[in-house]
Amino acid sequence: MTKEQPIKQRTNRRRGLRAAVACAVITISTLTAVLPAEAATAIAPAGHPAQLSLPIPTGRYKVSEAPVHLVDHSRPDPWQTGQNYRELMVSVYYPTTHAAGHPAAPYMLPSAAAHFDSVTANDYLMMNLPTGQANWAATVTHVVQGAPVADGDGKRPVLIYSPGLGEPRTWGTTLVADLASRGYVVITIDNTYESPEVQFPDGSLATMVTPTDPNAFIKKSLAVRTTDTSFVLDQLGLLNAGQNPDVDGQRLPNGLAGALNLSKVGMFGHSLGGTATAMAMDADPRISAGINIDGNLTNFDGTLMPVAEHGLARPLLLMGKDGNTDTGPGWQAFRAHTPSWTRQLTLRGSEHASFTDAEVLLPQLGLPPATQTQNIGTIDPATAIHTNEAYVSAYFDHWLRGRCGRLLNGPSDQYPSMEFVD
């Protein structure tokens, strides 16, 4: 299947692909094929779709973003027979003090947004949203493109963000942009053909391959993500040295080369992205600290992943949803086998998607209360967002910047929704 070819099958899962790791539930079935172009036509709304907006980042800086097109010629694509290279899209978010006059960064590109609306939101993420109600491509991000990197503060620590299974890399923009506003350089990765949709600079759209064996698919996805992450770190080294790794030769933002502190690298991810964070840390010593957000550390068949069996020698924070969850066995094993720092936190009243942009975007759609609660729980959305941002930033500030980690030591009266698990 090339980037231009249609999805031959879709996958229907109870609670969506995101649940494949967080809840270990997946059901395979064949649905009708949809061409990306047809999907774009199918969702054209008769009226005016909702104008959505992400919150303004809370840090001292404005935020800018640069998409980068990467190709790894050293390996064939693991998902596409006959494609002798691996092709990725990443976004680099970074602090700027000169945002004025630069264009707004799109939340999703048009073809990707159409596919998200017609396929991903409901068939993969099972959010039960009416199609055509949201203009995902026009969502306001409070992020610009192409602005120069902010001066000062020396080289900046680097964070890698890995999205959940069935989630595009943009589905974590709220948290990613907030971290960039606090002075981090944050790179988000779409793992092509496992990501639900990846739009490339030539306009082509790569869509997710159809899983047939859930256990094998998840294991392969994690192995591929681990290799993709190490490759991206290699490319960041080239970028930092003044080279341009973008295969199309797109100009990179002024000041980005030399601005990265690649001795201070963290990684975080949601659902399968959280699992991938632990796996990548286990494989690549360049990643100093990580956060697993509601991602399982057991395989689909219930067996422990290797990282749960032997733990990590570097710090990993576990942040989970409230209520019943399948993360328990793997997280308990990981904590028991980890000799270094680790904590487990639960966001009270949250659901699996509470750690993604669903927490801020779904309340803007006027959904039935039951639909909203099913997706993002009962916690107040603003409380969920600010609490997540506070703990994620405090964690990386402590381990990558040497700042006080008091918030990580125990419950806080300022953030009563975050529970520490013994």
Rosetta blueprint (number, residue, H / E / L):
1 M L
2 T L
3 K L
4 E L
5 Q L
6 P L
7 I E
8 K L
9 Q L
10 R L
11 T L
12 N L
13 R L
14 R L
15 R L
16 G L
17 L L
18 R L
19 A H
20 A H
21 V H
22 A H
23 C L
24 A L
25 V L
26 I L
27 T L
28 I L
29 S L
30 T L
31 L L
32 T L
33 A L
34 V E
35 L L
36 P H
37 A H
38 E H
39 A H
40 A H
41 T H
42 A H
43 I L
44 A L
45 P L
46 A L
47 G L
48 H L
49 P L
50 A E
51 Q L
52 L L
53 S E
54 L L
55 P L
56 I L
57 P L
58 T L
59 G L
60 R L
61 Y L
62 K E
63 V E
64 S E
65 E E
66 A E
67 P E
68 V E
69 H E
70 L E
71 V E
72 D E
73 H L
74 S L
75 R L
76 P L
77 D L
78 P L
79 W L
80 Q L
81 T L
82 G L
83 Q L
84 N L
85 Y L
86 R E
87 E E
88 L E
89 M E
90 V E
91 S E
92 V E
93 Y E
94 Y E
95 P E
96 T E
97 T L
98 H L
99 A L
100 A L
101 G L
102 H L
103 P L
104 A E
105 A L
106 P L
107 Y L
108 M L
109 L L
110 P H
111 S H
112 A H
113 A H
114 A H
115 H H
116 F H
117 D H
118 S H
119 V H
120 T H
121 A H
122 N H
123 D H
124 Y H
125 L L
126 M L
127 M L
128 N L
129 L L
130 P L
131 T L
132 G L
133 Q L
134 A E
135 N L
136 W H
137 A H
138 A H
139 T L
140 V E
141 T L
142 H L
143 V L
144 V E
145 Q E
146 G L
147 A L
148 P L
149 V L
150 A L
151 D L
152 G L
153 D L
154 G L
155 K L
156 R E
157 P E
158 V E
159 L E
160 I E
161 Y E
162 S E
163 P L
164 G L
165 L L
166 G L
167 E L
168 P L
169 R H
170 T H
171 W H
172 G H
173 T H
174 T H
175 L H
176 V H
177 A H
178 D H
179 L H
180 A H
181 S H
182 R L
183 G L
184 Y L
185 V E
186 V E
187 I E
188 T E
189 I E
190 D E
191 N L
192 T L
193 Y L
194 E L
195 S L
196 P L
197 E E
198 V E
199 Q E
200 F L
201 P L
202 D L
203 G L
204 S L
205 L E
206 A E
207 T E
208 M L
209 V L
210 T L
211 P L
212 T L
213 D L
214 P H
215 N H
216 A H
217 F H
218 I H
219 K H
220 K H
221 S H
222 L H
223 A H
224 V H
225 R H
226 T H
227 T H
228 D H
229 T H
230 S H
231 F H
232 V H
233 L H
234 D H
235 Q H
236 L H
237 G H
238 L H
239 L H
240 N H
241 A L
242 G L
243 Q L
244 N L
245 P L
246 D L
247 V L
248 D L
249 G L
250 Q L
251 R L
252 L L
253 P L
254 N L
255 G L
256 L L
257 A L
258 G L
259 A L
260 L E
261 N E
262 L E
263 S E
264 K E
265 V E
266 G E
267 M E
268 F E
269 G E
270 H E
271 S L
272 L H
273 G H
274 G H
275 T H
276 A H
277 T H
278 A H
279 M H
280 A H
281 M H
282 D H
283 A H
284 D L
285 P L
286 R L
287 I E
288 S E
289 A E
290 G E
291 I E
292 N E
293 I E
294 D L
295 G L
296 N L
297 L L
298 T E
299 N L
300 F L
301 D L
302 G L
303 T L
304 L E
305 M L
306 P H
307 V H
308 A H
309 E H
310 H H
311 G L
312 L L
313 A L
314 R L
315 P L
316 L E
317 L E
318 L E
319 M E
320 G E
321 K L
322 D L
323 G L
324 N L
325 T L
326 D L
327 T L
328 G H
329 P H
330 G H
331 W H
332 Q H
333 A H
334 F H
335 R H
336 A H
337 H H
338 T L
339 P L
340 S L
341 W L
342 T E
343 R E
344 Q E
345 L E
346 T E
347 L E
348 R L
349 G L
350 S L
351 E L
352 H H
353 A H
354 S H
355 F H
356 T L
357 D L
358 A H
359 E H
360 V H
361 L H
362 L H
363 P H
364 Q H
365 L H
366 G L
367 L L
368 P L
369 P H
370 A H
371 T H
372 Q H
373 T H
374 Q H
375 N H
376 I H
377 G L
378 T L
379 I L
380 D L
381 P H
382 A H
383 T H
384 A H
385 I H
386 H H
387 T H
388 N H
389 E H
390 A H
391 Y H
392 V H
393 S H
394 A H
395 Y H
396 F H
397 D H
398 H H
399 W H
400 L H
401 R H
402 G L
403 R L
404 C L
405 G L
406 R H
407 L H
408 L H
409 N L
410 G L
411 P L
412 S L
413 D L
414 Q L
415 Y L
416 P L
417 S L
418 M E
419 E E
420 F E
421 V L
422 D L
